[in-house]
């Protein structure tokens, strides 16, 4: 079963990617312009501090730092 909302999102994403010839930096810049011109308030949060309790798989196996 195809979801019409998902199909619309995929269609828009494909069109947007083709517009910028697949160049990621230009795609992102285009999305930022759309966001800035939307008129909505943009919230920028400070980066989260790395939690030392979180370990990678390699660390748990004794191969990491």
Phi and psi in radians as a Rosetta constraint file:
Dihedral C 1 N 2 CA 2 C 2 CIRCULARHARMONIC -1.637 0.35
Dihedral N 2 CA 2 C 2 N 3 CIRCULARHARMONIC 2.361 0.35
Dihedral C 2 N 3 CA 3 C 3 CIRCULARHARMONIC -1.593 0.35
Dihedral N 3 CA 3 C 3 N 4 CIRCULARHARMONIC 2.121 0.35
Dihedral C 3 N 4 CA 4 C 4 CIRCULARHARMONIC -1.095 0.35
Dihedral N 4 CA 4 C 4 N 5 CIRCULARHARMONIC -0.533 0.35
Dihedral C 4 N 5 CA 5 C 5 CIRCULARHARMONIC -1.205 0.35
Dihedral N 5 CA 5 C 5 N 6 CIRCULARHARMONIC -0.774 0.35
Dihedral C 5 N 6 CA 6 C 6 CIRCULARHARMONIC -1.092 0.35
Dihedral N 6 CA 6 C 6 N 7 CIRCULARHARMONIC -0.730 0.35
Dihedral C 6 N 7 CA 7 C 7 CIRCULARHARMONIC -1.083 0.35
Dihedral N 7 CA 7 C 7 N 8 CIRCULARHARMONIC -0.706 0.35
Dihedral C 7 N 8 CA 8 C 8 CIRCULARHARMONIC -1.115 0.35
Dihedral N 8 CA 8 C 8 N 9 CIRCULARHARMONIC -0.743 0.35
Dihedral C 8 N 9 CA 9 C 9 CIRCULARHARMONIC -1.088 0.35
Dihedral N 9 CA 9 C 9 N 10 CIRCULARHARMONIC -0.788 0.35
Dihedral C 9 N 10 CA 10 C 10 CIRCULARHARMONIC -1.092 0.35
Dihedral N 10 CA 10 C 10 N 11 CIRCULARHARMONIC -0.706 0.35
Dihedral C 10 N 11 CA 11 C 11 CIRCULARHARMONIC -1.092 0.35
Dihedral N 11 CA 11 C 11 N 12 CIRCULARHARMONIC -0.834 0.35
Dihedral C 11 N 12 CA 12 C 12 CIRCULARHARMONIC -1.096 0.35
Dihedral N 12 CA 12 C 12 N 13 CIRCULARHARMONIC -0.749 0.35
Dihedral C 12 N 13 CA 13 C 13 CIRCULARHARMONIC -1.080 0.35
Dihedral N 13 CA 13 C 13 N 14 CIRCULARHARMONIC -0.738 0.35
Dihedral C 13 N 14 CA 14 C 14 CIRCULARHARMONIC -1.125 0.35
Dihedral N 14 CA 14 C 14 N 15 CIRCULARHARMONIC -0.776 0.35
Dihedral C 14 N 15 CA 15 C 15 CIRCULARHARMONIC -1.089 0.35
Dihedral N 15 CA 15 C 15 N 16 CIRCULARHARMONIC -0.738 0.35
Dihedral C 15 N 16 CA 16 C 16 CIRCULARHARMONIC -1.134 0.35
Dihedral N 16 CA 16 C 16 N 17 CIRCULARHARMONIC -0.727 0.35
Dihedral C 16 N 17 CA 17 C 17 CIRCULARHARMONIC -1.112 0.35
Dihedral N 17 CA 17 C 17 N 18 CIRCULARHARMONIC -0.758 0.35
Dihedral C 17 N 18 CA 18 C 18 CIRCULARHARMONIC -1.142 0.35
Dihedral N 18 CA 18 C 18 N 19 CIRCULARHARMONIC -0.628 0.35
Dihedral C 18 N 19 CA 19 C 19 CIRCULARHARMONIC -1.010 0.35
Dihedral N 19 CA 19 C 19 N 20 CIRCULARHARMONIC -0.631 0.35
Dihedral C 19 N 20 CA 20 C 20 CIRCULARHARMONIC -1.834 0.35
Dihedral N 20 CA 20 C 20 N 21 CIRCULARHARMONIC 0.286 0.35
Dihedral C 20 N 21 CA 21 C 21 CIRCULARHARMONIC 0.940 0.35
Dihedral N 21 CA 21 C 21 N 22 CIRCULARHARMONIC 0.570 0.35
Dihedral C 21 N 22 CA 22 C 22 CIRCULARHARMONIC 1.316 0.35
Dihedral N 22 CA 22 C 22 N 23 CIRCULARHARMONIC 0.124 0.35
Dihedral C 22 N 23 CA 23 C 23 CIRCULARHARMONIC -1.411 0.35
Dihedral N 23 CA 23 C 23 N 24 CIRCULARHARMONIC 1.946 0.35
Dihedral C 23 N 24 CA 24 C 24 CIRCULARHARMONIC -1.007 0.35
Dihedral N 24 CA 24 C 24 N 25 CIRCULARHARMONIC -0.738 0.35
Dihedral C 24 N 25 CA 25 C 25 CIRCULARHARMONIC -1.095 0.35
Dihedral N 25 CA 25 C 25 N 26 CIRCULARHARMONIC -0.662 0.35
Dihedral C 25 N 26 CA 26 C 26 CIRCULARHARMONIC -1.295 0.35
Dihedral N 26 CA 26 C 26 N 27 CIRCULARHARMONIC -0.629 0.35
Dihedral C 26 N 27 CA 27 C 27 CIRCULARHARMONIC -1.057 0.35
Dihedral N 27 CA 27 C 27 N 28 CIRCULARHARMONIC -0.828 0.35
Dihedral C 27 N 28 CA 28 C 28 CIRCULARHARMONIC -1.117 0.35
Dihedral N 28 CA 28 C 28 N 29 CIRCULARHARMONIC -0.716 0.35
Dihedral C 28 N 29 CA 29 C 29 CIRCULARHARMONIC -1.096 0.35
Dihedral N 29 CA 29 C 29 N 30 CIRCULARHARMONIC -0.695 0.35
Dihedral C 29 N 30 CA 30 C 30 CIRCULARHARMONIC -1.108 0.35
Dihedral N 30 CA 30 C 30 N 31 CIRCULARHARMONIC -0.728 0.35
Dihedral C 30 N 31 CA 31 C 31 CIRCULARHARMONIC -1.152 0.35
Dihedral N 31 CA 31 C 31 N 32 CIRCULARHARMONIC -0.646 0.35
Dihedral C 31 N 32 CA 32 C 32 CIRCULARHARMONIC -1.117 0.35
Dihedral N 32 CA 32 C 32 N 33 CIRCULARHARMONIC -0.711 0.35
Dihedral C 32 N 33 CA 33 C 33 CIRCULARHARMONIC -1.081 0.35
Dihedral N 33 CA 33 C 33 N 34 CIRCULARHARMONIC -0.759 0.35
Dihedral C 33 N 34 CA 34 C 34 CIRCULARHARMONIC -1.049 0.35
Dihedral N 34 CA 34 C 34 N 35 CIRCULARHARMONIC -0.766 0.35
Dihedral C 34 N 35 CA 35 C 35 CIRCULARHARMONIC -1.095 0.35
Dihedral N 35 CA 35 C 35 N 36 CIRCULARHARMONIC -0.801 0.35
Dihedral C 35 N 36 CA 36 C 36 CIRCULARHARMONIC -1.135 0.35
Dihedral N 36 CA 36 C 36 N 37 CIRCULARHARMONIC -0.615 0.35
Dihedral C 36 N 37 CA 37 C 37 CIRCULARHARMONIC -1.484 0.35
Dihedral N 37 CA 37 C 37 N 38 CIRCULARHARMONIC -0.052 0.35
Dihedral C 37 N 38 CA 38 C 38 CIRCULARHARMONIC -1.241 0.35
Dihedral N 38 CA 38 C 38 N 39 CIRCULARHARMONIC -0.424 0.35
Dihedral C 38 N 39 CA 39 C 39 CIRCULARHARMONIC 1.510 0.35
Dihedral N 39 CA 39 C 39 N 40 CIRCULARHARMONIC -0.059 0.35
Dihedral C 39 N 40 CA 40 C 40 CIRCULARHARMONIC -1.490 0.35
Dihedral N 40 CA 40 C 40 N 41 CIRCULARHARMONIC 2.637 0.35
Dihedral C 40 N 41 CA 41 C 41 CIRCULARHARMONIC -1.220 0.35
Dihedral N 41 CA 41 C 41 N 42 CIRCULARHARMONIC 2.279 0.35
Dihedral C 41 N 42 CA 42 C 42 CIRCULARHARMONIC -1.781 0.35
Dihedral N 42 CA 42 C 42 N 43 CIRCULARHARMONIC 2.206 0.35
Dihedral C 42 N 43 CA 43 C 43 CIRCULARHARMONIC -1.845 0.35
Dihedral N 43 CA 43 C 43 N 44 CIRCULARHARMONIC 2.206 0.35
Dihedral C 43 N 44 CA 44 C 44 CIRCULARHARMONIC -2.030 0.35
Dihedral N 44 CA 44 C 44 N 45 CIRCULARHARMONIC 2.061 0.35
Dihedral C 44 N 45 CA 45 C 45 CIRCULARHARMONIC -1.659 0.35
Dihedral N 45 CA 45 C 45 N 46 CIRCULARHARMONIC 2.630 0.35
Dihedral C 45 N 46 CA 46 C 46 CIRCULARHARMONIC -1.167 0.35
Dihedral N 46 CA 46 C 46 N 47 CIRCULARHARMONIC 2.580 0.35
Dihedral C 46 N 47 CA 47 C 47 CIRCULARHARMONIC -1.066 0.35
Dihedral N 47 CA 47 C 47 N 48 CIRCULARHARMONIC 2.568 0.35
Dihedral C 47 N 48 CA 48 C 48 CIRCULARHARMONIC -1.323 0.35
Dihedral N 48 CA 48 C 48 N 49 CIRCULARHARMONIC 2.531 0.35
Dihedral C 48 N 49 CA 49 C 49 CIRCULARHARMONIC -1.339 0.35
Dihedral N 49 CA 49 C 49 N 50 CIRCULARHARMONIC 2.509 0.35
Dihedral C 49 N 50 CA 50 C 50 CIRCULARHARMONIC -1.149 0.35
Dihedral N 50 CA 50 C 50 N 51 CIRCULARHARMONIC 2.256 0.35
Dihedral C 50 N 51 CA 51 C 51 CIRCULARHARMONIC -1.488 0.35
Dihedral N 51 CA 51 C 51 N 52 CIRCULARHARMONIC 2.035 0.35
Dihedral C 51 N 52 CA 52 C 52 CIRCULARHARMONIC -1.177 0.35
Dihedral N 52 CA 52 C 52 N 53 CIRCULARHARMONIC -0.308 0.35
Dihedral C 52 N 53 CA 53 C 53 CIRCULARHARMONIC -1.314 0.35
Dihedral N 53 CA 53 C 53 N 54 CIRCULARHARMONIC -0.338 0.35
Dihedral C 53 N 54 CA 54 C 54 CIRCULARHARMONIC -1.450 0.35
Dihedral N 54 CA 54 C 54 N 55 CIRCULARHARMONIC 2.228 0.35
Dihedral C 54 N 55 CA 55 C 55 CIRCULARHARMONIC -2.060 0.35
Dihedral N 55 CA 55 C 55 N 56 CIRCULARHARMONIC 2.613 0.35
Dihedral C 55 N 56 CA 56 C 56 CIRCULARHARMONIC -1.390 0.35
Dihedral N 56 CA 56 C 56 N 57 CIRCULARHARMONIC 2.908 0.35
Dihedral C 56 N 57 CA 57 C 57 CIRCULARHARMONIC -1.040 0.35
Dihedral N 57 CA 57 C 57 N 58 CIRCULARHARMONIC -0.726 0.35
Dihedral C 57 N 58 CA 58 C 58 CIRCULARHARMONIC -1.090 0.35
Dihedral N 58 CA 58 C 58 N 59 CIRCULARHARMONIC -0.670 0.35
Dihedral C 58 N 59 CA 59 C 59 CIRCULARHARMONIC -1.157 0.35
Dihedral N 59 CA 59 C 59 N 60 CIRCULARHARMONIC -0.700 0.35
Dihedral C 59 N 60 CA 60 C 60 CIRCULARHARMONIC -1.150 0.35
Dihedral N 60 CA 60 C 60 N 61 CIRCULARHARMONIC -0.497 0.35
Dihedral C 60 N 61 CA 61 C 61 CIRCULARHARMONIC -1.555 0.35
Dihedral N 61 CA 61 C 61 N 62 CIRCULARHARMONIC 0.045 0.35
Dihedral C 61 N 62 CA 62 C 62 CIRCULARHARMONIC 1.474 0.35
Dihedral N 62 CA 62 C 62 N 63 CIRCULARHARMONIC 0.228 0.35
Dihedral C 62 N 63 CA 63 C 63 CIRCULARHARMONIC -1.856 0.35
Dihedral N 63 CA 63 C 63 N 64 CIRCULARHARMONIC -0.063 0.35
Dihedral C 63 N 64 CA 64 C 64 CIRCULARHARMONIC -1.821 0.35
Dihedral N 64 CA 64 C 64 N 65 CIRCULARHARMONIC -3.065 0.35
